[in-house]
Amino acid sequence: MGNQSLGETLAGSSVLVAGLRANLDKLKRRGMDEAFVGSIEELNRGITTLNAEQEALKTRLKEKTAQLDEAVVSLKAKTSEARRVIKLELGQISWKEFGINDVR
């Protein structure tokens, strides 16, 4: 299971579980029992649940990133407008008070 995707790994383990269950009587002498097969199946279910939770978090992260980007655009527009008004109404000497270091 070296470079498989998560989906391939989960699908492969499901097929493996089915094969183990079908041949459990032949594999018991090598330590394969229902508990072992059940543990693989439980891991598969747990990983599927974790993956779904992770995908939901990724979606929420994208939503928050979009909100943040929108807020930053608004902030930049407001500060740009403020800087423009300051430059029009006040002398260059006063600009430093507002954090403006531009030169005309």
N, C-alpha and C positions, 0 to 999 in steps of 0.2 A: 504494500500500500504506500509506496514511496511518494510519487508526485501526483497522486490522485486528488481530484477536487473533493470537497466535503460531500457533495451529492453522490459522487462515485463511491466514496468510502462507505457511506450509509447504505447505498444500494447493494454494494458488495457484501457488507456484513449481514444484510437481510437474507441474501441468497445463501450465504454461509450458514446462517442459523437454520434455514429450511433444510439444507443438505445435512447438517449435523443431526437435526431431529429425525430425518428420514433414515439415517444410518446409525443411530445412537447405540443400538445393540452391538454393532460391529466395532464401535469405537470405545466402548466402556472399559475394555481392558487397558486402554492407553490413558485413562483418567478423564475421558469425556463423559460427563453425566449431565443430567437435566439442570442441575444447579449451575454448571459452567455455561451451558447454552443459555440459560435464563439470564446470567450475568451479562453476556454479550448483548442479548436482546434489551435488557434494561439500560445498558450504556447507550445503545442505539437510540432508544426513546428519549433518554436524558439529553443527548447531544442534539437531537431534533428539536426539543423544547428550547434548549439554550440558543440554538441557531435562530429560531423564530424570534426569541426575545432580542437577540443581537440585531436582527434585521429591523425590528420595530424601533430600537434605539437609533439605528442609522437613519431611519426615516425622520425621527424626531430631531436628530442632529442637523439634518439637511434643512428642516423647517426653521430651526433656531438660527442657522447660518444665514438663511434668506432674510429672516427678521433683522438680524444684526447688520447685514449688508444694507438693507433698506434704511435702517436708523443711521448708519454711517454716512450714506448719501445725503440724508436730510441734514445731518450735522455739518457736513462739508458745505452744503448749499447755504445754510444759515451763517456759518462763520465767514464764508466768502462774501456774502452780502454785507455783513457787519464790517469787514475789512474795507470793502469798497466805500461804504458810507463814511467810515473814519477817515480814509484817505481824501475824500472829497471835502469834508467839513473841518478837519483839523490839520494843523501844520505838521510837517514831517518830524519835527522835534517831539511832538506829543505821541507819535506812533509807538514808540518803545513802551509806553505805559500800557499798551494793549498787546504787547508781544509781537509787534510788527517791526521787522528789521529790514524791510525793503528799502531800496533806494530808487528815487524817481528816474 
